[in-house]
Amino acid sequence: MKTILQVEDDPNDVFLLRHAMNKAGVANPIQVATDGQQAIDYLKGIGKFADREKFPLPCLVLLDLKLPHVMGLNVLKWIRQQPGAALVVVMLTASGEDADIAAAYRLGANAFLTKPSESGKLVDMVKAVKDFWLTHNTLPQESHAEATAPELVHAHTTAFAANPLPPANGASREEWNYMEANK
């Protein structure tokens, strides 16, 4: 069973999603990164996440927008800059702002879901995620390990941190400024 990476800084939201996953019958193991830098470290397989037996690459990333250290849109941008990475990234956030939705899709999000306030609706949303992304969706057979070789990932991360790129993937100047201001 493939792992799901939930990137979420609110422990209540982590608890509620796990509860909804159990109710929806999602058996996939869930790993949690509590900030954007931790998510990048997890995906790079460095530091405490170096053991791929314990911290396998995910088949699905559930990514919040507002995170400590590295914002969700910057994590998404980093993921999409990795050569050959075929990760499914679903934004799962409280924001329903048009600018956030547009920026997420321009940066390569596979989907944008707004967290419902009612637990029953969250279970329904999780069932839909399970049915589509975990059951019916087909990913390329390419190995994620080959697609995210540590030396390539490190080079991209270092370059991005030192010299943020101008708007890419169709991001507008306003979206870029939003991402830079919310790092």
GINOR-V546557 format. One record per pair of residues at least 24 apart in sequence whose ideal C-beta (glycine too) atoms are under 7 Angstrom apart, sorted by sequence separation. I is the first residue (numbers start at 1). J is the second residue. D is the distance in whole Angstrom. If there is no record, write none. Layout:
i->{I	I}
j->{J	J}
d->{D	D}
This chain:
i->{4	6	8	31	3	9	1	2	3	4	5	6	7	9	61	63	65	1	31	61	80	1	3	5	60	61	62	63	64	65	76	80	7	58	59	63	64	40	60	62	65	73	77	36	73	76	7	35	37	76	35	36	37	76	5	35	36	73	35	36	40	65	36	39	43	5	36	40	36	90	90	88	88	88	3	5	86	4	7	86	3	4	7	9	2	3	4	5	6	7	8	86	2	7	4	9	84	9	7	86	108	85	107	84	85	106	83	106	107	7	82	106	82	7	103	83	106	82	103	60	60	82	81	103	78	81	99	59	78	57	57	80	20	24	23	26	13	20	24	16	20	24	26	46	21	43	45	74	16	20	24	28	44	73	26	71	44	74	71	71	70	40}
j->{28	30	32	55	28	34	27	28	29	30	31	32	33	35	87	89	91	28	58	88	107	29	31	33	88	89	90	91	92	93	104	108	36	87	88	92	93	70	90	92	95	103	107	67	104	107	39	67	69	108	68	69	70	109	39	69	70	107	70	71	75	100	72	75	79	42	74	78	75	129	133	133	137	139	56	58	139	58	61	140	58	59	62	64	58	59	60	61	62	63	64	142	59	64	62	67	142	68	67	147	169	147	169	147	148	169	147	170	171	72	147	171	148	75	171	152	175	153	175	133	134	156	156	178	157	160	178	139	160	144	145	169	119	123	123	126	115	122	126	119	123	127	130	150	126	148	150	179	122	126	130	134	150	179	134	179	153	183	182	183	183	157}
d->{5	6	7	6	6	5	6	6	5	5	5	5	5	6	6	6	7	5	7	7	6	7	6	6	5	5	6	6	6	4	7	4	7	7	7	7	5	6	7	4	5	6	5	4	7	5	4	5	4	6	4	5	5	6	7	5	3	6	7	6	6	6	6	5	7	6	6	6	5	7	7	6	7	7	5	4	6	6	7	5	5	7	7	7	7	7	5	5	5	5	5	6	4	6	7	5	6	6	7	7	6	5	5	4	6	6	7	5	6	7	7	5	5	7	7	6	6	6	4	6	7	6	6	6	7	7	7	7	6	4	7	6	7	5	5	6	7	4	4	7	5	4	5	7	6	7	6	6	6	4	6	6	6	5	7	7	5	6	5	6	7	7}
